[in-house]
Structure formats: structure tokens, C-alpha cells
């Protein structure tokens, strides 16, 4: 998938996801996923390491939370402009 296609998909999701739908998707997720989403609301994009630092959660828990958020299509990711070896995450909301 090309970068522009991923950006187009994220932009389309932002346009179509209402606050109510966002909250409904978030409601059944574990507390760690809710915390990671809250951190991303305040500051994004962030890498997994930055999310662990900001949320005070272990790396493994952050990875689990990111997977749950991706499962319900609430977050997107892209390669970092500063370090192309790292992914950074952002809310699609």
C-alpha cells in the first residue's frame, strides 16, 4: 500500500467517524487501549517507545493496546520522518 493510499484511507476515516462512533468502538477495549488512545489524543504521532514513556505502561502492554486499537480501526501508523526504522501512531478520530 502506498503512502498516499494510507493517507487517503486515514483522511476518509477521519471524515466518517463521529464522536459517538469513536466512543462506541473504544468502549469495549481494555483499559490499556483506552489510556493509549487518550495519550494519542493529547499528543501524536508517537512511537511505541514514546507511548510507553507517556502512559507509564510496559512496552508489551502498549503493543497489545496498539493491536486492539488497530483491530477496531481507531489508529493509523506511518514511518517516522526522523527515523524511518520506527513507526509512529496517530488517532483516526
Backbone as ProteinMPNN parsed JSONL, in Angstrom:
{"seq_chain_A": "XXXXXXXXXXXXXXXXXXXXXXXXXXXXXXXXXXXXXXXXXXXXXXXXXXXXXXXXXXXXXXXXXXXXXXXXXXXXXXXXXXXXXXXXXXXXX", "coords_chain_A": {"N_chain_A": [[0.854, -1.172, 0.0], [0.661, 2.136, -0.887], [2.053, 5.238, 0.367], [0.417, 7.481, -0.103], [-2.071, 6.278, -0.484], [-2.536, 5.182, 2.05], [-2.676, 7.531, 3.52], [-4.916, 8.694, 2.321], [-6.858, 6.834, 3.076], [-6.805, 7.181, 5.865], [-7.649, 9.845, 6.014], [-10.232, 9.614, 4.976], [-11.379, 8.007, 6.928], [-11.258, 9.749, 9.094], [-13.093, 11.684, 8.311], [-15.489, 10.241, 8.327], [-15.95, 9.141, 10.856], [-17.79, 9.586, 13.612], [-18.007, 11.341, 16.777], [-19.537, 9.856, 18.561], [-19.469, 7.284, 17.412], [-16.731, 6.799, 17.574], [-16.42, 6.707, 20.391], [-18.052, 4.492, 20.932], [-16.637, 2.406, 19.697], [-14.337, 2.448, 21.249], [-15.278, 1.827, 23.769], [-15.506, -0.988, 24.521], [-12.917, -1.82, 24.689], [-9.801, -2.83, 26.308], [-8.554, -1.31, 29.398], [-5.88, -0.429, 29.002], [-5.736, 0.107, 26.262], [-7.533, 2.195, 26.077], [-6.175, 4.116, 27.581], [-3.868, 4.492, 26.014], [-5.074, 5.532, 23.717], [-6.029, 7.928, 24.795], [-3.614, 9.22, 25.404], [-2.666, 9.532, 22.8], [-4.608, 11.285, 21.879], [-3.868, 13.62, 23.156], [-1.265, 14.066, 22.259], [0.219, 13.482, 19.273], [1.809, 12.41, 16.225], [3.097, 9.458, 17.863], [5.773, 7.246, 18.772], [6.001, 3.732, 19.608], [7.687, 3.443, 21.825], [7.668, 6.071, 22.845], [4.974, 6.227, 23.526], [4.884, 4.322, 25.558], [6.505, 5.573, 27.429], [5.056, 7.956, 27.956], [2.575, 6.964, 28.863], [3.258, 5.393, 30.972], [3.127, 2.665, 30.851], [4.16, -0.782, 30.409], [6.254, -1.819, 27.616], [5.285, -4.108, 26.29], [2.569, -4.113, 26.99], [1.747, -1.748, 25.812], [2.118, -2.416, 23.137], [0.188, -4.442, 22.906], [-2.116, -2.876, 23.393], [-2.011, -1.124, 21.185], [-2.409, -2.97, 19.127], [-5.06, -3.766, 19.682], [-6.397, -1.328, 19.286], [-5.86, -0.974, 16.566], [-7.273, -3.146, 15.579], [-9.938, -2.317, 15.787], [-9.905, -0.232, 14.111], [-9.143, 2.399, 14.947], [-6.748, 3.699, 15.067], [-3.961, 4.852, 13.116], [-0.894, 4.274, 11.342], [2.424, 5.22, 10.437], [5.667, 5.496, 8.885], [8.264, 6.994, 10.768], [9.353, 10.317, 10.239], [11.708, 11.223, 11.273], [13.164, 8.93, 11.981], [13.321, 6.364, 9.997], [13.192, 3.708, 10.641], [11.376, 3.377, 12.606], [7.922, 3.158, 13.547], [5.247, 5.451, 13.782], [2.326, 6.366, 15.596], [-1.097, 7.402, 15.293], [-4.294, 8.843, 16.037], [-7.252, 8.039, 14.248], [-9.479, 9.352, 14.585]], "CA_chain_A": [[0.0, 0.0, 0.0], [1.486, 3.328, -0.98], [1.858, 6.232, 1.421], [-0.737, 8.323, -0.401], [-3.268, 5.484, -0.254], [-2.714, 5.111, 3.502], [-3.122, 8.864, 3.951], [-6.289, 8.854, 1.842], [-7.699, 5.991, 3.933], [-6.882, 7.848, 7.172], [-8.469, 11.049, 5.85], [-11.615, 9.177, 4.81], [-11.843, 7.534, 8.236], [-11.456, 10.929, 9.926], [-14.316, 12.345, 7.867], [-16.683, 9.431, 8.526], [-16.053, 8.642, 12.224], [-18.362, 10.576, 14.528], [-17.572, 11.226, 18.178], [-20.301, 8.756, 19.166], [-18.935, 6.032, 16.883], [-15.405, 6.674, 18.177], [-16.607, 6.276, 21.773], [-18.598, 3.134, 20.908], [-15.538, 1.479, 19.385], [-13.399, 2.48, 22.366], [-15.952, 1.383, 24.993], [-15.269, -2.386, 24.874], [-11.485, -2.118, 24.692], [-9.198, -2.879, 27.639], [-8.103, -0.005, 29.918], [-4.602, -0.011, 28.417], [-6.017, 0.687, 24.937], [-8.168, 3.496, 26.327], [-5.124, 5.036, 28.014], [-3.034, 4.813, 24.844], [-5.873, 6.428, 22.881], [-6.051, 9.231, 25.465], [-2.286, 9.816, 25.192], [-2.608, 9.946, 21.403], [-5.46, 12.478, 21.739], [-3.133, 14.768, 23.666], [-0.012, 14.292, 21.538], [0.51, 12.455, 18.275], [2.069, 10.982, 16.291], [4.09, 8.988, 18.821], [6.267, 5.884, 18.569], [5.638, 2.812, 20.685], [8.505, 3.8, 22.983], [7.149, 7.32, 23.394], [3.701, 5.905, 24.161], [5.193, 3.638, 26.821], [7.031, 6.594, 28.342], [3.98, 8.884, 28.317], [1.481, 6.279, 29.556], [3.847, 4.635, 32.078], [2.815, 1.252, 30.659], [5.262, -1.565, 29.827], [6.259, -1.908, 26.148], [4.425, -5.205, 25.847], [1.191, -3.672, 27.175], [1.49, -0.738, 24.769], [1.988, -3.154, 21.873], [-1.134, -5.068, 22.968], [-3.106, -1.8, 23.246], [-1.969, -0.677, 19.786], [-3.056, -4.011, 18.312], [-6.516, -3.681, 19.902], [-6.859, -0.101, 18.626], [-5.822, -1.236, 15.129], [-8.354, -4.098, 15.281], [-11.208, -1.59, 15.651], [-9.636, 0.833, 13.132], [-9.126, 3.719, 15.58], [-5.449, 4.343, 14.896], [-3.203, 4.616, 11.906], [0.546, 4.354, 11.576], [3.289, 5.533, 9.296], [7.063, 5.534, 9.29], [8.696, 8.271, 11.327], [10.193, 11.136, 9.372], [13.01, 11.355, 11.942], [13.851, 7.64, 11.97], [12.487, 5.514, 9.146], [13.096, 2.366, 11.215], [10.31, 3.379, 13.61], [6.559, 3.519, 13.18], [4.561, 6.349, 14.706], [0.884, 6.089, 15.617], [-1.977, 8.552, 15.429], [-5.711, 8.511, 16.033], [-8.002, 8.34, 13.023], [-10.669, 10.083, 15.081]], "C_chain_A": [[0.895, 1.229, 0.0], [1.139, 4.311, 0.123], [0.628, 7.076, 1.148], [-2.04, 7.564, -0.186], [-3.556, 5.383, 1.239], [-3.214, 6.447, 4.044], [-4.559, 9.12, 3.526], [-7.252, 8.057, 2.71], [-7.881, 6.642, 5.297], [-7.768, 9.088, 7.082], [-9.943, 10.681, 5.699], [-12.186, 8.703, 6.135], [-12.102, 8.716, 9.168], [-12.779, 11.614, 9.573], [-15.567, 11.57, 8.275], [-16.901, 8.979, 9.972], [-16.562, 9.743, 13.149], [-17.817, 10.35, 15.932], [-18.273, 10.054, 18.856], [-19.764, 7.393, 18.704], [-17.549, 5.759, 17.46], [-15.528, 6.125, 19.597], [-17.16, 4.854, 21.847], [-17.505, 2.103, 20.634], [-14.577, 1.366, 20.561], [-13.97, 1.809, 23.615], [-15.575, -0.033, 25.429], [-13.792, -2.779, 24.909], [-10.938, -2.161, 26.117], [-8.712, -1.499, 28.082], [-6.79, 0.481, 29.303], [-4.821, 0.64, 27.051], [-6.664, 2.059, 25.085], [-7.134, 4.529, 26.74], [-4.24, 5.445, 26.841], [-3.785, 5.757, 23.907], [-5.896, 7.831, 23.481], [-4.714, 9.952, 25.286], [-2.165, 10.311, 23.755], [-3.521, 11.139, 21.117], [-4.679, 13.725, 22.112], [-1.911, 15.102, 22.815], [0.2, 13.164, 20.543], [1.116, 13.111, 17.052], [3.177, 10.657, 17.291], [4.513, 7.569, 18.467], [5.816, 5.016, 19.742], [6.415, 3.142, 21.955], [8.019, 5.079, 23.649], [5.808, 7.094, 24.09], [3.92, 5.216, 25.503], [5.675, 4.646, 27.868], [5.918, 7.513, 28.845], [2.888, 8.23, 29.159], [1.947, 5.56, 30.818], [3.473, 3.157, 32.035], [4.041, 0.526, 30.118], [5.129, -1.639, 28.301], [5.288, -2.972, 25.637], [2.942, -4.821, 25.948], [0.815, -2.633, 26.123], [1.301, -1.423, 23.422], [0.614, -3.838, 21.8], [-2.234, -4.025, 22.734], [-3.158, -1.304, 21.805], [-2.64, -1.699, 18.868], [-4.57, -3.966, 18.466], [-7.091, -2.448, 19.205], [-6.853, -0.262, 17.106], [-6.955, -2.171, 14.722], [-9.691, -3.4, 15.049], [-11.047, -0.339, 14.786], [-9.718, 2.24, 13.736], [-7.8, 4.441, 15.415], [-4.875, 4.006, 13.533], [-1.734, 4.697, 12.25], [1.245, 4.701, 10.274], [4.721, 5.483, 9.803], [7.413, 6.939, 9.766], [9.557, 9.02, 10.314], [11.593, 11.283, 9.956], [13.834, 10.084, 11.876], [12.971, 6.644, 11.234], [12.4, 4.074, 9.639], [11.926, 2.249, 12.184], [8.971, 3.748, 12.996], [6.055, 4.522, 14.216], [3.052, 6.16, 14.51], [0.108, 7.361, 15.855], [-3.411, 8.071, 15.433], [-6.333, 8.868, 14.7], [-9.219, 9.17, 13.353], [-10.557, 11.55, 14.782]], "O_chain_A": [[1.802, 1.331, 0.826], [0.074, 4.231, 0.736], [-0.136, 7.362, 2.07], [-3.024, 8.157, 0.256], [-4.712, 5.489, 1.649], [-4.074, 6.485, 4.924], [-5.337, 9.699, 4.285], [-8.335, 8.537, 3.045], [-8.989, 6.657, 5.832], [-8.558, 9.347, 7.991], [-10.809, 11.368, 6.239], [-13.35, 8.966, 6.438], [-13.056, 8.694, 9.946], [-13.497, 12.07, 10.462], [-16.603, 12.178, 8.543], [-17.978, 8.467, 10.277], [-15.853, 10.708, 13.433], [-17.242, 9.303, 16.232], [-17.656, 9.337, 19.644], [-19.625, 6.469, 19.505], [-17.228, 4.62, 17.796], [-14.822, 5.186, 19.965], [-16.777, 4.09, 22.733], [-17.462, 1.052, 21.272], [-14.06, 0.282, 20.833], [-13.215, 1.279, 24.43], [-15.342, -0.253, 26.617], [-13.463, -3.944, 25.135], [-11.538, -1.595, 27.031], [-8.483, -0.621, 27.249], [-6.61, 1.683, 29.105], [-4.155, 1.622, 26.722], [-6.378, 2.974, 24.313], [-7.195, 5.681, 26.31], [-3.903, 6.62, 26.697], [-3.189, 6.686, 23.362], [-5.794, 8.817, 22.752], [-4.686, 11.159, 25.042], [-1.623, 11.39, 23.515], [-3.242, 11.924, 20.211], [-4.81, 14.764, 21.466], [-1.556, 16.271, 22.662], [0.344, 12.008, 20.939], [0.932, 14.315, 16.872], [4.072, 11.466, 17.535], [3.726, 6.788, 17.932], [5.312, 5.522, 20.744], [5.849, 3.121, 23.048], [7.964, 5.163, 24.876], [5.536, 7.7, 25.126], [3.217, 5.499, 26.473], [5.299, 4.575, 29.038], [5.853, 7.812, 30.037], [2.336, 8.859, 30.062], [1.125, 5.162, 31.644], [3.5, 2.476, 33.06], [4.875, 1.133, 29.446], [4.027, -1.536, 27.762], [4.562, -2.75, 24.667], [2.153, -5.175, 25.072], [-0.302, -2.638, 25.607], [0.417, -1.047, 22.652], [-0.04, -3.815, 20.757], [-3.168, -4.263, 21.968], [-4.243, -1.087, 21.266], [-3.356, -1.327, 17.938], [-5.293, -4.114, 17.48], [-8.16, -2.523, 18.599], [-7.741, 0.254, 16.427], [-7.536, -2.014, 13.648], [-10.485, -3.835, 14.216], [-11.939, 0.509, 14.733], [-10.281, 3.153, 13.132], [-7.725, 5.656, 15.599], [-5.248, 3.021, 12.895], [-1.371, 5.144, 13.339], [0.722, 4.499, 9.178], [4.959, 5.434, 11.009], [6.921, 7.935, 9.235], [10.383, 8.425, 9.622], [12.561, 11.45, 9.213], [15.055, 10.138, 11.732], [11.991, 6.142, 11.785], [11.611, 3.293, 9.107], [11.527, 1.142, 12.543], [8.894, 4.539, 12.056], [6.406, 4.437, 15.393], [2.579, 5.841, 13.419], [0.578, 8.281, 16.524], [-3.714, 7.007, 14.891], [-5.984, 9.881, 14.094], [-9.914, 9.639, 12.451], [-11.456, 12.32, 15.121]]}, "name": "protein", "num_of_chains": 1, "seq": "XXXXXXXXXXXXXXXXXXXXXXXXXXXXXXXXXXXXXXXXXXXXXXXXXXXXXXXXXXXXXXXXXXXXXXXXXXXXXXXXXXXXXXXXXXXXX"}
